[in-house]
Amino acid sequence: MSSDKMLARKDGAVAHMIFNNPDRHNAVSREMWEAAETILSDFNSDPEIRVIVLSGAGGKAFVSGADISKFEDERASADAVKQYSAATARAYSNLYDSPKPTIAMIRGYCIGGGLGLAACCDIRFCTEGSRFGLPAARLGLGYSLSSIKRLTDVVGIPVAKDICLSARRYDAREAQAMGLVHGVLPDAELDAYVDEYAAKIAANAPLTIAAMKKIFVELVKNPAERDLDDCQVAVDRCFASEDYSEGRRAFMEKREPQFKGH
């Protein structure tokens, strides 16, 4: 499954979506956001996929934000901006609301929309040379409430204010101190580390992971908007599953469990 500027592959239980515009540091056009929406919809609906990993091609950037060279075509009018924003929002929602665990594998620049994309993921790892920033205030762009809220949910309001209002760049260690990334790796070790981490998640009980993902999505909503009944159904499904029996047996027999997702 692939397109010109977006690549997708499935390696067993782990799916990969790669932003493939390295000549422009993986800057994203509306066409790319629309392709991302399609790819993520496929990953989310595939019962064989247990983890989704996002990365950027070329080694110099994860995603460096919107492709400014496309602004005259894609964001020159209010209607064009609305269409671009809608495509971006759909891709972000497919990622943020994914029933599968999502990992951002960040190498190089993670700027603007790239930072927003990373904030939509559950887990984020980067290289020592990665650089982060949200330059909207230097470009005159508006950022949606939902995008800023997702960033705020990750790093907290005080840090999000610094990121948004200063529009400054910061390095990998500062990103880790902010709580934005879970780990910083040497460039040569990032791929293997993420592969191992994704494999560990993929080996866990799928119904438990799905229930936890559902609960995390509900937790960031206003309390009055949370679907507590749906969360309880997901939890009850875990206890009624064959995987629950398998997990108990494996624990007693001191072996690795073999979960099937039912």
C-alpha positions, 0 to 999 in steps of 0.5 A: 500500500503506497502513494507518491508522498506517503508510504505504508507497510505492514510487518506482521502485527506492526504497521508503519506509516512513513511521510515521504517528502524528504526533499522538503523535510517531509513537509505535508500537503493536503494530498498527503494528509488525505492519504494519511487519513486513508492509511490510518483508516485501513490500519485501524480496521485491520484486526491483524494490526496491533501497533502503528508506528509513524516516521519520516523518510530521508533521515533529516526530519519526522515531519516539518509541518505544512508544505509552505510551497503549496500555500498559494494553491492550498491555503490562499483563500478562506475556503482553501484554508478550511479544506486543508484544515478539515483534511488535517483534522481528519488525519489527526483524529484517525491517529488520536482516536486509534484503537491501536497503540501509536508510536512516533519515531522521530528523527530530525525536525519535528516542527509545526504540524509534525509536533501536532502529529507527534502529540496525537501519538501515545508514545514518542521516541526521538534521536539525540539530534532531533529538533522541535518547535511550533512556529505558527506565531512567526507565520501568522497561522492559527492553531485550532483548540483541539490541536493545542489541547492535545499538546497541552494534555501531553506537556501541561499548560505552562510548557504548552504556553512556552512552546506556542507563544515563543515559537522557539526551537528546542532540542531532544533533551529539553523535549524529554524534560518537558515530557514530550518524548519518552526516550532519546536514542542515538541515531543508529539505535532508534529503529531497533529500539522502536522495533523492540518496543512495538513488538512488546506491545504487540505481544500483549493482550489486544483486548486489554490494550483496546480497553485501555486505549478507549479509557485514555480517549475518554479521560481527556474529555470533559467528565460530562462527555465521557462514555463510562458505559462503553469503557466498562463494556470494554473492560468486561470483555477482557474478563470474559475472553479466552485471552484472560484464561491464557494470561492466567495459565501462562503466569502459573506455568511461568511461560510467555502468553500467546494472546489471540484477541478473543 
